[in-house]
Amino acid sequence: RGFPLTKPLSWWYCLESGCCAMGKKNKKKTGANVVEAEEGKPKVQNSLKISEVQTPVVELSDATVATKKPPKKPEAKCVVQQGPLGEIVTFNYPVYGVHWSGKDKLCIGGGGGGKYGMANRLVLASTKKGFQTMMEFDSEQKTVWSMGTLHTPSKTLIVGHMDSITLLKFEHAKNKISRAANLPVQTNEKDPSKKFAAITPSGRIAVVAQDDNSLTCVCVKDDALVPRGDVLKGHKDRITDVSATVYAKSLRTKADQSAGVQVGGEGTYALIATASEDRTLKVWRVLNTADKADMKEVKELCSVATANVRKDTPKCLFKFCRWSPRDAVLYALSTGSGSHSYITKFAVERTGESFNLLQQVHKKITNEAVCAFSLSFDGTIIVCADNEGLVYVVDATTLAVRTRRTGLHDCPVTAIDISRNNQMIASVDLDCVMKLYACKAPGAGAKMYAVAALVVALIAILAYFLLQ
């Protein structure tokens, strides 16, 4: 160090000259004589013989070889607290779907992705005696982005991921949720969307939204999801929601009657509704029970654009759609960034061999963008929530807002649903907080009664002390 090298720097030269840490270290180990220089004179040291250099040999056994431990599996946890309106459940992972499977059973799905150290789960919980987890399914690396409606007879549920859908079975006798089948679907790798799927009333067919703006009909087997062959094409942008219902008797044409078309849960056809970012709402007819089909069986019955519903809301697009269990009535919510939110009630009508969507009621719900939407099991109540965390309970017949609930959430709501008996609402927000509360808010009469009772109690206490 400090002078030019005129020959290649070999390892022994480094050791001998002491120009590296290794050389200095080995010199001290071999006991080389080091003479401290007197003031004003250079330092003199004995030369180091190569034979004196001792290179330590380390033998590695199987016990000393460090093995790479597998990464720790993310845990799914929740904390239950009692709030002023009901129970508050805080999860340690985001929740994107809630669905009541009865008056006191609740399905919850979500996740944060394995790479972020968060669990991906679907949970079945009971709310009968306080929130308690009954069964759960570990979705591993796949986040549960969407949930279909639980098909009660077969106890099956389809959940959507980014690149596939999964068929889940609820085995109450074994107290577990099992994966029956998984089906990869077409995905836009540059801009993937969460996948939506709806099971037809028969429980045998599922309609799955793809990233190429189409829908694929899939046969639902006990342990498999098999594409049937028919594809629904017509949307020009990605699909945002899918809903399925029975094919109403009023929609049967003369040709259908001649062909012996049956209606009901096990009927020949099912009605499918789709909402899309192309600002259209479409209604389709697909085979409800057949294991095989071709493109001739697929039929788009009718469609409507948001511009035809309300011409002064160009930013609006259809985001949610739900079939009513009554006849062929369809509810659609239209909203947009920086736009108001509207609910429109349609009826599918047949005129001869043609169909159309007849607008029955159209009302504005809020000035904010609605981000969660659901229709009650009996089709009488709509519940929705906006980006400000406000929850709205809407009459499904008139679309009048019954109650506007504030103070429940401080951020956008990711999912909402109402119980089968219309008594309880579950809503969850971006902070991973789910709240359970009564559908009917305390009325003014109940509040006045509570205030009056408090005043009477205070007067009684005051009178007691005055008489002492």
C-alpha positions in Angstrom: 0.0 0.0 0.0 1.4 3.4 -1.0 3.7 2.2 -3.8 3.2 1.0 -7.4 3.1 -2.8 -8.0 5.5 -4.0 -10.6 4.4 -7.6 -10.6 1.1 -9.5 -10.3 -0.4 -9.3 -6.8 -0.5 -12.9 -5.6 -2.0 -14.1 -2.4 1.5 -14.8 -0.9 2.7 -11.4 -1.8 -0.2 -9.9 0.1 0.6 -12.0 3.1 4.3 -11.1 3.0 3.9 -7.4 2.4 1.1 -7.0 4.9 -0.9 -4.9 2.4 -4.2 -6.6 3.3 -6.0 -7.4 6.5 -5.5 -11.1 6.0 -1.7 -10.7 6.0 -1.7 -8.6 9.1 -4.0 -11.0 10.9 -1.9 -14.0 10.0 1.3 -12.3 11.1 0.0 -11.8 14.6 -1.1 -15.5 14.7 2.3 -16.9 13.6 4.3 -14.9 16.2 6.4 -12.8 13.8 8.7 -10.4 15.6 7.6 -6.9 15.2 10.0 -4.2 16.3 8.7 -0.9 17.3 10.6 1.9 15.5 12.4 4.5 17.4 11.5 8.0 16.8 12.8 9.2 13.5 13.8 5.7 12.3 11.8 3.3 10.0 10.1 0.2 11.5 11.9 -3.1 10.9 10.2 -6.5 11.1 11.3 -10.0 10.5 10.3 -11.7 7.2 7.4 -14.1 7.3 8.0 -17.6 6.0 5.3 -19.2 3.9 5.5 -22.4 5.9 4.5 -20.6 9.0 1.2 -19.5 7.6 -1.5 -21.7 9.1 -4.8 -21.9 7.1 -7.6 -23.0 9.3 -9.7 -25.9 8.0 -13.4 -25.9 8.8 -15.3 -29.1 8.5 -19.1 -28.7 7.9 -21.3 -31.4 9.1 -25.0 -31.9 8.4 -25.8 -30.4 11.8 -23.9 -27.2 11.1 -25.3 -26.5 7.7 -28.0 -23.9 8.0 -31.2 -25.0 6.4 -33.6 -22.4 4.9 -36.8 -22.3 6.9 -40.1 -22.0 5.0 -41.8 -18.6 5.4 -44.3 -18.4 8.2 -47.9 -18.8 7.1 -49.9 -15.6 7.6 -52.5 -15.9 10.4 -56.1 -14.7 10.1 -57.2 -13.0 13.2 -60.2 -10.9 14.3 -61.1 -8.9 17.4 -64.7 -8.6 18.5 -65.9 -5.7 20.5 -69.4 -4.5 21.6 -70.3 -1.1 20.1 -73.3 1.2 20.8 -75.2 -0.2 17.8 -74.0 -3.7 17.8 -70.8 -5.8 17.5 -67.6 -4.5 15.8 -65.3 -7.0 14.3 -61.8 -5.9 13.3 -59.8 -8.2 10.9 -56.1 -8.2 10.3 -56.7 -8.5 6.5 -58.9 -6.6 4.0 -62.4 -7.9 3.5 -64.0 -7.6 0.0 -67.2 -9.6 0.4 -69.9 -10.3 2.9 -73.0 -12.5 2.4 -75.7 -13.7 4.8 -76.5 -17.4 4.3 -79.3 -17.2 6.8 -80.7 -15.0 9.6 -77.6 -15.6 11.7 -74.9 -17.1 9.4 -72.4 -14.8 7.7 -69.8 -15.5 4.9 -66.8 -13.2 4.9 -64.1 -13.2 2.2 -61.0 -11.2 1.5 -57.3 -11.1 1.9 -54.2 -9.0 1.5 -52.0 -11.3 -0.6 -49.3 -13.6 0.7 -46.4 -11.4 -0.4 -47.7 -8.6 2.0 -47.8 -11.0 4.9 -51.6 -11.0 5.1 -53.9 -14.0 5.1 -56.4 -14.8 2.3 -59.5 -16.3 3.9 -63.2 -17.2 3.5 -64.9 -17.5 6.9 -68.4 -18.7 7.9 -69.4 -17.1 11.2 -72.4 -17.3 13.5 -74.0 -14.2 15.0 -76.7 -16.0 17.0 -74.8 -15.7 20.4 -72.2 -13.1 19.4 -69.8 -13.2 16.5 -68.1 -16.6 16.4 -66.1 -18.2 13.6 -67.6 -21.6 12.7 -65.5 -22.7 9.7 -62.8 -21.1 7.5 -61.1 -21.8 4.2 -57.4 -20.8 3.6 -57.2 -19.5 0.1 -53.4 -19.5 0.3 -51.9 -17.1 -2.2 -55.2 -16.2 -3.9 -57.2 -13.2 -2.5 -60.9 -13.6 -2.4 -62.0 -10.5 -4.4 -65.6 -11.4 -5.0 -68.3 -13.7 -3.7 -71.3 -15.1 -5.5 -74.6 -16.0 -3.8 -74.6 -19.1 -1.7 -76.5 -21.9 -3.5 -78.5 -23.3 -0.6 -79.5 -26.7 -1.9 -76.0 -27.7 -2.9 -74.3 -25.7 -0.2 -71.8 -24.3 -2.8 -70.3 -20.9 -3.3 -68.1 -19.5 -6.1 -65.5 -16.9 -5.2 -63.4 -14.9 -7.6 -59.7 -14.2 -7.7 -57.6 -12.3 -10.2 -56.8 -15.2 -12.4 -59.3 -17.9 -11.5 -62.5 -18.8 -9.7 -62.9 -21.4 -7.0 -65.9 -23.6 -6.1 -66.2 -24.1 -2.4 -68.4 -26.6 -0.5 -69.7 -26.1 3.0 -69.5 -29.4 4.8 -71.2 -28.8 8.1 -71.0 -32.4 9.2 -67.2 -32.2 9.0 -67.1 -28.6 10.2 -65.0 -27.4 7.3 -65.1 -25.5 4.0 -63.3 -27.4 1.2 -62.1 -26.5 -2.3 -64.2 -28.6 -4.8 -62.6 -27.1 -8.0 -60.6 -24.3 -9.4 -60.9 -22.9 -12.9 -58.3 -20.5 -14.5 -60.0 -17.7 -16.5 -58.8 -15.3 -19.1 -56.8 -12.5 -17.5 -55.4 -9.2 -18.7 -51.9 -9.4 -17.2 -51.3 -5.7 -17.7 -54.6 -4.7 -16.0 -56.2 -7.6 -14.3 -59.7 -7.3 -12.8 -61.4 -9.2 -10.0 -63.4 -12.0 -11.4 -67.2 -12.2 -11.0 -69.4 -15.3 -11.2 -73.0 -16.2 -10.7 -74.6 -19.6 -10.3 -77.9 -20.1 -12.1 -81.0 -21.2 -10.1 -80.4 -24.9 -10.9 -76.9 -24.8 -9.3 -75.5 -26.6 -12.3 -74.3 -23.7 -14.4 -72.1 -20.7 -13.5 -71.6 -17.7 -15.6 -68.1 -16.2 -15.3 -66.8 -12.8 -16.4 -63.6 -12.7 -18.3 -61.1 -9.9 -18.9 -61.9 -9.9 -22.7 -65.4 -8.4 -21.8 -67.1 -11.7 -22.4 -68.8 -14.3 -20.1 -68.2 -18.0 -20.2 -70.8 -20.6 -19.2 -69.3 -23.3 -16.9 -70.8 -26.7 -15.8 -70.6 -27.0 -12.0 -69.8 -30.6 -11.1 -69.2 -32.1 -7.7 -65.4 -31.8 -8.1 -64.9 -29.9 -11.3 -65.7 -26.7 -13.2 -66.0 -27.5 -16.9 -66.5 -24.8 -19.7 -69.6 -25.7 -21.5 -68.9 -24.1 -24.9 -71.2 -21.1 -25.0 -69.8 -17.6 -24.6 -71.7 -14.4 -24.1 -70.2 -11.6 -26.2 -71.5 -8.1 -26.6 -69.9 -5.8 -24.1 -67.2 -3.4 -25.3 -65.5 -2.9 -21.9 -64.9 -4.9 -18.7 -67.9 -6.4 -16.8 -68.4 -5.0 -13.3 -71.2 -7.3 -12.0 -73.2 -10.4 -12.8 -76.6 -11.6 -11.5 -78.7 -14.7 -12.3 -82.4 -15.6 -11.8 -85.1 -17.9 -13.1 -86.7 -17.5 -16.5 -90.1 -16.0 -15.8 -93.2 -17.6 -17.2 -94.3 -14.3 -18.7 -91.2 -14.3 -21.0 -92.1 -17.5 -22.8 -92.7 -16.9 -26.5 -94.9 -19.0 -28.7 -91.8 -20.7 -30.0 -90.8 -21.5 -26.4 -94.2 -23.0 -25.7 -94.0 -25.1 -28.8 -90.5 -26.3 -27.8 -91.7 -27.2 -24.3 -89.6 -24.7 -22.5 -90.0 -25.1 -18.7 -89.7 -22.4 -16.1 -88.6 -22.3 -12.5 -85.4 -23.3 -10.6 -85.0 -26.4 -12.8 -86.4 -24.7 -15.9 -84.9 -24.8 -19.3 -83.4 -21.3 -19.3 -82.0 -18.8 -16.8 -81.8 -15.0 -17.0 -78.4 -13.3 -16.7 -77.9 -9.6 -16.1 -74.5 -7.9 -16.6 -73.3 -4.4 -15.8 -70.3 -3.0 -17.7 -67.9 -0.1 -17.9 -69.2 0.5 -21.4 -72.2 2.1 -19.7 -74.6 -0.6 -20.7 -76.8 -3.1 -18.8 -77.6 -6.3 -20.7 -80.0 -9.2 -20.2 -79.1 -12.7 -21.5 -80.8 -16.0 -21.8 -78.7 -19.2 -21.2 -79.4 -22.8 -20.8 -80.0 -23.5 -17.1 -79.3 -27.3 -16.8 -77.7 -28.6 -20.0 -74.2 -30.0 -19.8 -73.5 -29.1 -23.4 -74.4 -26.0 -25.5 -73.2 -24.1 -28.5 -73.4 -20.4 -29.5 -76.8 -20.9 -31.0 -78.3 -21.3 -27.5 -76.9 -18.0 -26.3 -79.2 -15.0 -26.8 -79.0 -11.4 -25.7 -82.6 -10.5 -25.0 -82.2 -6.7 -24.4 -80.0 -3.9 -23.2 -80.0 -0.3 -22.1 -77.4 2.4 -21.8 -77.1 4.9 -19.0 -77.5 7.7 -21.6 -81.0 6.4 -22.2 -81.8 6.3 -18.5 -80.6 9.8 -17.6 -79.1 12.0 -20.3 -77.5 14.6 -18.0 -75.1 12.2 -16.3 -72.5 11.4 -18.9 -70.0 10.3 -16.2 -72.3 7.6 -14.8 -71.9 3.9 -15.7 -73.7 0.8 -14.4 -71.7 -0.7 -11.6 -74.1 -3.1 -9.8 -77.1 -5.2 -10.9 -79.4 -7.5 -8.9 -82.4 -9.6 -9.9 -85.5 -9.4 -7.7 -86.9 -12.8 -6.8 -90.3 -11.5 -8.0 -91.0 -11.9 -11.7 -88.3 -10.4 -14.0 -87.5 -7.2 -12.1 -84.0 -5.9 -12.3 -82.3 -3.2 -10.1 -79.2 -1.4 -11.4 -77.0 1.2 -9.7 -75.2 3.7 -11.8 -72.5 5.9 -10.5 -69.1 7.3 -11.5 -66.1 9.2 -10.3 -67.2 12.6 -9.0 -70.8 11.8 -10.0 -74.0 11.2 -8.1 -75.4 7.7 -7.6 -78.8 6.5 -8.9 -80.8 3.3 -8.6 -83.1 2.3 -11.5 -85.8 -0.3 -11.4 -86.4 -2.2 -14.7 -88.8 -4.8 -15.8 -88.1 -7.2 -18.6 -91.1 -7.1 -21.0 -91.9 -9.3 -24.0 -93.7 -8.0 -27.1 -94.2 -10.9 -29.4 -90.8 -12.4 -30.0 -88.8 -9.4 -28.8 -87.8 -8.1 -25.4 -87.0 -4.8 -23.8 -86.0 -3.3 -20.5 -88.8 -1.0 -19.3 -87.7 1.7 -16.8 -90.2 1.8 -13.9 -88.5 3.9 -11.2 -85.3 6.0 -11.3 -84.1 8.0 -8.2 -80.9 9.6 -6.9 -79.7 8.1 -3.7 -76.7 10.2 -2.8 -74.3 12.8 -4.2 -71.4 10.5 -3.5 -70.2 7.4 -5.4 -71.8 4.2 -4.1 -69.2 1.4 -3.6 -71.2 -1.4 -2.1 -74.7 -2.6 -3.0 -77.0 -5.5 -2.1 -80.7 -6.6 -2.4 -82.5 -8.5 0.4 -83.4 -12.1 -0.1 -87.2 -11.3 -0.5 -86.5 -8.4 -2.8 -88.1 -5.7 -0.6 -85.1 -3.8 0.7 -81.9 -2.4 -0.9 -78.8 -1.6 1.2 -75.9 0.4 -0.2 -73.0 2.4 1.1 -70.8 5.2 -0.4 -67.2 6.4 -0.3 -67.9 8.5 2.7 -68.9 5.5 4.8 -72.6 6.4 4.9 -75.1 3.5 4.7 -78.5 3.8 3.0 -81.6 1.5 3.5 -83.9 1.9 0.4 -87.4 0.7 -0.2 -87.2 -1.6 -3.3 -90.7 -0.7 -4.5 -90.5 3.1 -4.5 -86.7 3.5 -4.2 -87.3 5.9 -1.4 -84.5 6.1 1.2 -85.9 4.8 4.5 -82.9 5.6 6.6 -79.5 7.2 6.1 -77.1 5.9 8.7 -74.1 8.0 9.7 -71.3 7.4 12.1 -70.8 3.8 11.1 -67.7 4.0 9.0 -65.0 6.7 8.5 -63.8 5.4 5.0 -65.2 3.8 1.9 -67.3 0.6 2.4 -66.0 -2.4 0.5 -69.0 -4.8 1.1 -72.5 -4.8 2.5 -75.4 -7.3 2.9 -78.7 -7.7 4.8 -79.8 -10.9 6.6 -82.5 -13.2 5.3 -85.0 -12.0 7.8 -84.2 -8.3 7.0 -83.3 -7.6 10.7 -79.5 -7.2 10.6 -77.0 -5.5 8.3 -73.3 -6.3 7.9 -71.0 -3.7 6.4 -67.2 -3.6 6.2 -64.8 -0.8 5.2 -61.2 -0.3 4.0 -59.9 -0.2 7.6 -60.9 -3.9 7.9 -63.6 -3.1 10.3 -67.0 -4.9 10.0 -70.0 -3.6 11.9 -73.2 -5.6 12.7 -76.3 -3.5 13.4 -80.1 -3.5 13.2 -81.6 -2.7 9.8 -84.2 -0.4 11.4 -82.5 2.6 13.1 -84.0 3.9 16.4 -86.9 6.2 15.4 -87.6 9.6 16.8 -90.4 8.1 19.0 -88.0 5.7 20.6 -85.5 8.5 21.3 -88.2 10.8 22.8 -89.3 7.9 25.0 -85.8 7.3 26.2 -85.3 11.1 27.0 -88.6 11.2 28.8 -87.7 8.1 30.9 -84.4 9.7 31.8 -86.1 13.0 32.9 -88.6 11.1 35.1 -85.7 9.1 36.7 -83.9 12.4 37.5 -87.0 13.9 39.1 -87.5 10.9 41.2 -83.9 11.0 42.5 -84.2 14.7 43.2 -87.5 14.2 45.1 -85.9 11.5 47.2 -83.1 13.7 48.4 -85.4 16.6 49.1 -87.6 14.5 51.3 -84.7 13.2 53.4 
